[in-house]
């Protein structure tokens, strides 16, 4: 893993950029926007994907696998993620050549170029909230440029270049890079201490959010309900803070939440109350909508048109996304990889599953998070799912840690009859299909590659019912 060095200079002009890890959702979006600017783009990733092929169709030169030979002779800038290793041959050659080598956040900073920026930060709900804001702005007649952490389902992209001055981003607190941007409106969805491998202490984590908010040029929108957000709010000196949530004193107050099916609710601001209904389920999405509407209020829109525009949001890919139905069993995927997110995803599923059961197919993400939070994951999965199948850990950028496997999570269940640990994916798919019945929901959970098991699950369901 390479920690971003935000002190490195960002080039004024870029003519040819090479992306190491170009296939990721964030990096591919940036690469696409560089192409929009007429910049020559090349890149590599460890595996082929539709994303790579789509970039190639647009004119990018892409490679599968990392090799020094992939770096073009005419490249003047190399963009990388924090997930690559310092020994990456393309990274080493770029350093040897003396090229500008910048983190993806610095590439995004270059793209923003001083435009009016809405930055969405928080431990959970960033991608959905960003998608809601972008969808609403487009519905209201603007054409914002945006970079999101996931694909907005109705648009089919995670980023796009627009013609207006507004630029909307999902800002990453995990490595502190959200402090790099010159934000105009800051949205903080919640503050749940995580990524302490970067921040070191909880106090430093909170202080980072305080700085992020106080440096916003125009306004801060922050949760009135979340305990961590309240702790951050106590440290704010910003003159324009707008709160949202169910708390009595929230500036944009959320009431009358009904979670059966698509969630409905009411929002009140300055004595005006407007009812709303979303196309996506879950009380957490009502909260996300309240935050998105609050952002639109700071941008000058009135409550009712803002809420009507947010209602048009149809979800994001890998957020409670239906992939198929076999013999009455629905198979969903969700990006949830923190106990709070898992609880929200499963609670949302519970509101729409009816008489069916929820079977969670959980892939723990990173050894460090699994080691720290396996008990919390077990508690949430055991209390919110009817049955859980646990896969092995997706290490991402981390080396394996002895003794840290998915079995840590399954072993922490109080009722061993509600969980099954299976390291082999085909066996896991077969087992999951064997316990599912018509009307049940199977939900894959994790931000690694757990979604790739879904075809095996659907096939196993078809075979098990034949």
C-alpha positions in Angstrom: 0.0 0.0 0.0 1.2 3.5 -0.9 0.1 6.3 1.4 -0.8 9.4 -0.6 1.8 12.2 -0.4 -0.4 15.3 -0.8 2.7 17.6 -0.6 3.8 16.4 -4.1 3.3 19.1 -6.8 0.4 18.7 -9.1 1.3 19.5 -12.7 -0.4 22.5 -14.3 -0.7 20.8 -17.7 -1.2 17.1 -18.5 -1.0 15.8 -22.0 -0.6 12.0 -21.4 -1.6 10.2 -18.2 -1.0 6.6 -17.2 -3.3 5.1 -14.6 -2.1 2.2 -12.4 -5.2 0.4 -11.4 -7.3 1.9 -14.1 -10.1 -0.7 -13.8 -11.4 0.4 -10.4 -14.7 2.4 -10.2 -13.0 5.6 -9.1 -9.9 5.3 -11.3 -11.9 4.4 -14.4 -14.1 7.4 -13.9 -11.2 9.7 -13.6 -9.6 8.1 -16.7 -12.8 8.7 -18.6 -12.9 12.4 -17.6 -9.2 12.7 -18.7 -10.3 11.4 -22.1 -13.1 14.0 -22.1 -10.4 16.6 -21.8 -8.6 15.3 -24.9 -5.7 13.8 -22.8 -4.0 10.7 -24.0 -4.8 7.9 -21.5 -3.2 4.6 -20.8 -3.4 2.3 -17.9 -3.2 -1.2 -16.4 -5.1 -3.4 -14.0 -4.5 -6.9 -12.6 -7.5 -8.4 -14.3 -9.5 -7.8 -17.5 -13.0 -6.4 -17.1 -15.8 -4.7 -19.0 -14.6 -1.4 -17.6 -11.2 -1.9 -19.3 -12.8 -2.8 -22.5 -15.1 0.3 -22.4 -12.1 2.6 -21.8 -10.3 0.9 -24.7 -13.3 1.5 -26.9 -13.1 5.2 -26.0 -9.4 5.4 -27.1 -7.5 4.5 -24.0 -4.6 2.0 -24.2 -5.2 -0.6 -21.5 -3.1 -3.5 -20.3 -4.0 -6.6 -18.1 -1.3 -7.1 -15.6 1.3 -4.7 -14.3 4.6 -4.4 -16.2 7.1 -1.6 -16.7 6.6 -2.0 -20.4 3.1 -0.8 -20.0 4.3 2.8 -19.2 4.3 4.8 -22.5 7.3 6.7 -23.4 5.3 9.9 -23.9 3.5 9.8 -20.5 4.1 12.9 -18.4 1.9 12.0 -15.4 1.2 8.7 -13.6 -1.9 8.4 -11.5 -2.1 5.7 -8.8 -4.4 4.4 -6.0 -3.3 3.7 -2.5 -3.9 0.0 -3.1 -0.8 -0.6 -5.2 2.4 -1.8 -3.7 5.6 0.3 -3.7 7.3 -2.4 -5.7 4.8 -2.0 -8.6 7.1 -1.9 -11.7 5.2 0.8 -13.5 5.3 3.0 -10.3 9.0 2.4 -9.9 9.8 3.2 -13.6 7.7 6.4 -13.4 9.8 7.5 -10.4 13.0 6.6 -12.2 12.0 8.7 -15.2 11.1 11.7 -12.9 7.5 11.9 -14.0 4.8 13.5 -12.1 3.5 10.7 -9.9 0.2 11.6 -8.2 -2.5 10.0 -6.1 -5.9 9.7 -7.6 -7.2 12.4 -5.2 -4.6 14.8 -6.7 -5.8 13.9 -10.2 -9.3 14.7 -9.1 -8.1 18.0 -7.6 -6.6 18.8 -11.0 -9.9 18.0 -12.8 -12.0 20.2 -10.4 -9.9 23.2 -11.3 -11.5 25.7 -8.9 -15.1 25.0 -9.7 -17.9 25.2 -7.1 -17.5 22.0 -5.2 -19.9 19.9 -3.2 -18.0 17.3 -1.2 -19.9 14.4 0.4 -18.0 12.8 3.3 -18.9 10.3 6.0 -18.4 6.7 7.1 -21.5 5.4 5.5 -24.0 6.6 2.8 -21.5 8.7 0.8 -22.1 7.0 -2.6 -25.9 7.0 -2.2 -26.0 10.6 -1.0 -23.8 11.7 -3.9 -26.0 9.9 -6.3 -29.1 11.5 -4.9 -27.5 15.0 -5.2 -26.3 14.4 -8.8 -29.7 12.9 -9.9 -31.6 15.8 -8.3 -29.4 18.5 -9.8 -29.8 17.0 -13.3 -33.6 16.8 -12.7 -33.6 20.5 -11.7 -32.0 21.4 -15.0 -28.3 21.7 -14.2 -25.4 19.7 -15.7 -23.0 19.1 -12.9 -19.7 17.3 -13.3 -19.4 14.5 -10.8 -17.2 11.7 -9.5 -19.0 9.1 -7.4 -17.7 6.0 -5.7 -20.2 3.8 -7.4 -22.2 3.7 -10.6 -25.5 5.6 -10.5 -27.9 3.1 -11.8 -30.1 5.4 -14.0 -27.1 7.0 -15.6 -24.9 3.9 -16.0 -21.8 5.7 -14.9 -19.9 6.7 -11.8 -18.6 10.0 -13.2 -19.3 12.4 -16.0 -18.3 15.8 -17.3 -21.0 18.4 -17.2 -21.3 21.9 -18.5 -22.2 23.8 -15.4 -20.0 25.3 -12.6 -21.0 22.7 -10.0 -18.8 19.7 -9.3 -20.0 17.0 -7.0 -17.7 14.4 -5.5 -17.7 11.5 -3.0 -14.8 12.7 -0.8 -12.7 10.0 0.9 -11.8 10.3 4.5 -10.1 7.0 4.7 -6.6 8.4 3.9 -7.3 12.1 4.7 -7.5 13.1 1.0 -10.8 14.9 1.6 -8.8 17.7 3.1 -7.1 18.3 -0.2 -10.1 19.8 -2.0 -11.3 23.4 -2.0 -14.9 22.5 -0.9 -17.8 25.0 -1.2 -20.5 22.9 0.4 -19.6 20.0 2.7 -22.0 17.2 3.5 -21.2 14.9 6.5 -23.5 11.9 6.5 -22.2 10.5 9.7 -18.8 10.0 11.5 -18.1 6.4 12.6 -14.4 6.0 13.5 -12.7 3.8 11.0 -9.4 3.7 9.0 -7.4 4.2 12.2 -4.5 2.6 10.4 -4.2 6.1 8.7 -5.5 8.4 11.4 -3.9 6.7 14.4 -6.5 7.8 17.0 -10.2 8.4 17.2 -9.5 12.0 18.2 -7.4 12.6 15.1 -10.2 11.1 13.0 -12.8 13.5 14.5 -10.4 16.4 14.1 -10.0 15.6 10.4 -13.8 16.0 9.9 -13.8 19.2 11.9 -11.2 20.7 9.6 -12.9 19.4 6.5 -16.2 21.1 7.6 -14.7 24.4 8.8 -12.8 24.9 5.6 -15.9 24.8 3.5 -16.4 28.1 1.7 -20.2 28.3 1.8 -21.9 25.8 4.0 -21.8 22.7 6.1 -24.6 20.1 6.1 -24.3 17.6 8.9 -26.3 14.9 10.6 -28.2 15.9 13.7 -28.7 12.3 14.8 -25.4 10.5 14.5 -23.3 10.6 17.7 -20.0 11.0 15.8 -21.4 13.8 13.7 -22.6 15.6 16.8 -19.1 15.4 18.3 -17.8 17.0 15.1 -20.5 19.6 15.1 -19.4 20.6 18.6 -16.1 21.6 17.2 -17.4 23.7 14.2 -16.9 27.4 14.0 -18.4 27.7 10.5 -21.0 30.5 10.2 -23.4 28.4 8.0 -24.3 25.0 9.4 -27.5 23.2 8.4 -28.4 20.0 10.3 -30.7 17.2 9.1 -32.2 14.1 10.7 -34.9 13.0 13.1 -33.7 15.0 16.1 -36.2 17.6 17.3 -33.8 20.5 16.6 -32.7 19.4 13.1 -33.0 22.2 10.5 -34.3 19.7 8.0 -36.3 17.4 10.1 -37.2 13.9 9.1 -40.5 12.4 10.4 -43.2 9.9 9.6 -40.8 7.3 8.2 -42.7 4.2 6.9 -40.3 1.4 5.7 -42.7 -1.2 4.2 -41.6 -1.3 0.6 -40.0 1.8 -0.8 -39.5 4.2 2.1 -41.8 7.2 2.7 -41.4 10.1 5.1 -41.9 13.8 5.6 -39.4 16.6 5.6 -39.8 19.9 7.5 -37.8 23.1 7.0 -38.6 26.5 8.3 -42.2 25.5 9.1 -42.9 23.9 5.7 -43.6 20.2 5.6 -43.4 18.1 2.4 -44.1 14.3 2.1 -41.7 12.2 0.1 -41.4 8.6 -1.2 -38.2 7.0 -2.6 -37.7 4.3 -5.2 -35.2 2.6 -2.8 -36.0 0.9 0.5 -34.7 1.5 4.0 -34.9 4.1 6.7 -31.2 4.9 6.1 -32.1 6.0 2.6 -34.7 8.4 4.1 -31.8 9.9 6.1 -29.6 10.1 3.1 -32.4 11.9 1.2 -32.8 14.4 4.0 -29.1 15.2 3.7 -29.2 15.5 0.0 -32.2 17.9 0.2 -30.4 19.9 2.8 -27.5 20.3 0.3 -29.9 21.5 -2.4 -31.3 24.1 0.1 -27.8 25.5 0.6 -27.5 25.8 -3.2 -30.6 27.9 -3.4 -33.4 25.4 -4.2 -36.7 25.3 -2.4 -37.8 22.4 -0.2 -40.5 20.8 -2.4 -38.7 20.9 -5.8 -35.6 19.7 -4.1 -37.3 16.7 -2.5 -39.2 15.9 -5.8 -35.9 15.9 -7.6 -34.3 13.6 -5.0 -37.2 11.2 -5.4 -36.1 10.4 -8.9 -32.9 8.7 -7.6 -33.1 5.0 -8.7 -30.2 3.6 -6.7 -26.5 2.9 -7.3 -24.9 -0.3 -8.5 -23.8 -2.6 -5.7 -26.2 -1.0 -3.2 -29.1 -3.5 -2.7 -28.9 -4.3 -6.4 -31.1 -7.2 -7.7 -29.1 -9.5 -9.9 -31.6 -12.3 -10.6 -34.4 -14.5 -9.4 -34.3 -18.3 -9.6 -37.3 -20.3 -8.6 -38.6 -17.5 -6.4 -35.3 -16.8 -4.7 -34.0 -13.3 -5.2 -30.3 -12.6 -5.3 -29.1 -9.1 -4.3 -25.7 -7.5 -3.9 -24.7 -4.8 -1.5 -21.4 -3.0 -0.9 -21.8 -3.0 2.9 -18.4 -3.7 4.6 -18.8 -2.2 8.0 -21.1 -3.4 10.8 -23.2 -0.3 10.6 -23.6 -0.6 6.8 -24.4 -4.3 7.1 -27.1 -3.6 9.6 -28.6 -0.9 7.4 -28.6 -3.1 4.3 -30.2 -6.0 6.1 -32.8 -3.8 7.8 -33.8 -2.4 4.4 -34.1 -5.9 3.0 -36.3 -6.9 5.9 -38.8 -4.2 5.0 -39.4 -5.7 1.5 -38.8 -9.4 1.9 -42.3 -10.1 3.2 -42.6 -13.6 4.6 -39.3 -14.7 3.1 -36.0 -15.2 4.9 -32.8 -13.2 4.5 -29.7 -15.3 3.8 -26.5 -13.2 4.0 -23.4 -14.2 2.0 -20.7 -12.2 3.8 -17.2 -11.6 2.6 -15.1 -9.9 5.4 -13.0 -7.0 3.9 -9.3 -6.6 5.0 -7.6 -8.5 7.7 -7.2 -5.5 9.9 -11.0 -4.6 9.9 -11.9 -8.3 10.4 -9.5 -8.6 13.4 -10.9 -5.5 15.0 -14.6 -5.9 14.3 -15.3 -9.6 13.9 -17.5 -9.7 17.0 -19.5 -6.7 15.8 -20.0 -8.3 12.3 -21.2 -11.5 14.0 -23.7 -9.7 16.2 -25.1 -7.7 13.3 -25.4 -10.7 11.0 -26.9 -12.9 13.6 -29.5 -10.4 14.7 -30.5 -9.1 11.2 -30.2 -12.2 8.9 -32.0 -15.5 9.2 -28.9 -17.4 8.1 -25.4 -16.3 7.2 -22.7 -17.9 5.0 -19.3 -16.5 5.6 -16.5 -16.5 3.0 -12.9 -16.0 3.7 -11.3 -12.5 4.0 -10.8 -10.3 1.0 -7.4 -8.9 1.8 -7.3 -6.0 -0.7 -4.1 -4.2 -0.1 -3.1 -6.1 3.0 -1.0 -9.2 3.5 -2.6 -12.1 5.3 -2.6 -12.1 9.1 -2.1 -15.5 10.8 -5.3 -16.7 12.4 -7.5 -14.0 10.8 -10.0 -15.7 8.5 -13.7 -15.6 7.9 -14.0 -18.3 10.6 -13.4 -15.5 13.2 -16.7 -14.1 12.2 -18.6 -17.4 12.1 -17.1 -18.5 15.4 -18.4 -15.4 17.2 -22.0 -16.3 16.5 -23.9 -17.3 19.7 -26.0 -19.8 17.7 -23.8 -21.9 15.5 -26.9 -23.1 13.7 -27.4 -19.7 12.1 -24.0 -19.5 10.3 -21.8 -21.6 8.0 -18.2 -20.8 7.1 -17.1 -21.9 3.6 -13.8 -20.8 2.1 -14.4 -22.5 -1.3 -16.7 -20.3 -3.4 -18.4 -23.1 -5.3 -19.1 -25.0 -2.1 -20.4 -21.7 -0.6 -22.7 -21.1 -3.6 -24.0 -24.7 -3.5 -24.6 -24.5 0.3 -26.3 -21.2 0.0 -28.7 -22.5 -2.7 -29.4 -25.6 -0.6 -30.8 -23.6 2.3 -32.8 -21.1 0.2 -36.5 -21.4 -0.5 -39.0 -19.5 -2.7 -39.6 -16.1 -1.3 -36.1 -15.8 0.3 -33.6 -13.1 -0.4 -29.9 -14.0 -0.7 -27.7 -10.9 -0.2 -24.0 -10.8 -0.9 -22.2 -8.3 1.4 -18.8 -6.8 1.0 -16.8 -4.2 -0.9 -14.3 -6.8 -2.3 -15.1 -9.1 -5.2 -18.0 -11.0 -3.5 -20.4 -9.9 -6.2 -18.5 -12.2 -8.6 -20.0 -15.2 -6.8 -23.5 -14.3 -7.8 -23.5 -16.2 -11.2 -22.4 -19.3 -9.2 -25.2 -18.8 -6.7 -27.8 -18.3 -9.4 -26.6 -21.4 -11.3 -26.6 -23.4 -8.1 -30.2 -22.2 -7.3 -31.3 -23.3 -10.8 -29.6 -26.7 -10.4 -30.9 -27.2 -6.8 -34.5 -26.7 -7.9 -34.4 -28.8 -11.1 
